[in-house]
Amino acid sequence: MRAQKKIPQTDAIFARLKEINPQADASADTLRLSLDAKAGVQVGAYSRKGKNRVRTKAADHDFRAEEVLTPYGLLLPRDSDLWLYFTTSRVTSDFIVDILDRWWVQHQPRFPRVRTLVINQDNGPENKSRRTQFLKRMVALARQRRRLVRPGQTHSILGIFQ
């Protein structure tokens, strides 16, 4: 059975986003973050017709990848600021929350008035609304950092605590 491209709730989800996101962007005490993983990138000395971007000669044949790096982005849409993180393992619920927590600890001084985080992300396997590990970690993060964490979409509830 193929996954549906559009579920009946899709229009309602995007209508809700059209309300939440502008409100978050206009509020001085709310910060909207967009989080997403992209396809893994194989790393190795690939042939590339003998050319490379660094001063190392590329191999003349493509062998197995030395590693696969999965990029994970954290974007502040209001400011167009982007941070990229990479993992050699799978993107998991724990990875997402650890990255968000590390980012917040490092950058919180830049946002002294922010009390609410609005998180925009897809409904991927590692963070879907029925993913108990993700919900547990987000609730713990919200409590620990004393922030209200709101979902940026209606079908991926993260937890609301202050």
Residue pairs with C-beta under 8 A, 6 or more apart in sequence:
9 154
9 155
12 154
13 153
13 154
13 155
16 153
16 154
17 120
17 152
17 153
20 118
20 150
20 152
21 32
21 77
21 118
21 120
21 152
23 30
24 30
24 31
24 32
24 116
24 118
24 150
24 152
25 32
25 77
25 78
27 116
28 113
29 113
29 114
29 115
29 116
30 114
30 115
30 116
30 117
30 118
31 76
31 78
31 111
31 114
31 116
31 117
31 118
32 76
32 77
32 78
32 117
32 118
32 119
32 120
32 152
33 74
33 75
33 76
33 100
33 117
33 118
33 119
33 120
34 73
34 74
34 75
34 76
34 77
34 120
34 121
34 152
35 72
35 73
35 74
35 75
35 96
35 99
35 100
35 119
35 120
35 121
36 72
36 73
36 75
36 121
36 122
37 70
37 71
37 72
37 73
37 91
37 124
37 126
38 70
38 71
38 72
38 73
39 70
40 68
40 69
40 70
41 68
41 69
41 70
41 71
42 65
42 67
42 68
43 65
43 66
43 67
43 68
43 69
44 59
44 62
44 63
44 64
44 65
44 66
44 67
45 52
45 56
45 58
45 59
45 63
45 66
46 58
46 59
46 62
47 58
47 59
47 60
47 61
47 62
48 58
49 58
50 57
50 58
50 60
51 58
52 58
67 88
68 88
69 86
69 87
69 88
70 86
70 87
70 88
70 90
70 91
71 84
71 85
71 86
72 84
72 85
72 86
72 87
72 91
72 95
72 96
72 99
73 82
73 83
73 84
73 85
74 82
74 83
74 84
74 85
74 99
74 100
74 103
75 81
75 82
75 83
76 82
77 120
83 103
85 99
87 95
89 95
90 126
91 126
92 126
92 133
93 126
93 127
93 131
93 133
93 134
93 137
94 133
94 137
95 126
96 121
96 126
96 127
96 134
97 134
97 137
97 138
97 141
100 119
100 141
101 141
101 144
101 145
104 117
104 145
104 147
108 114
114 147
115 147
115 148
115 162
116 147
116 148
116 149
116 150
117 147
117 148
117 149
117 150
118 150
118 151
118 152
119 149
119 150
119 151
119 152
119 158
120 152
120 153
121 127
121 152
121 153
121 156
122 156
123 129
123 153
123 155
123 156
125 131
126 134
127 134
127 156
128 134
128 156
129 135
129 155
129 156
129 157
134 158
135 157
135 158
135 159
138 149
138 158
138 159
139 158
139 159
139 161
141 149
142 148
142 149
142 158
142 159
142 160
142 161
142 162
143 161
146 162
147 161
147 162
148 160
148 161
148 162
149 158
149 159
149 160
149 161
150 158
150 160
151 157
151 158
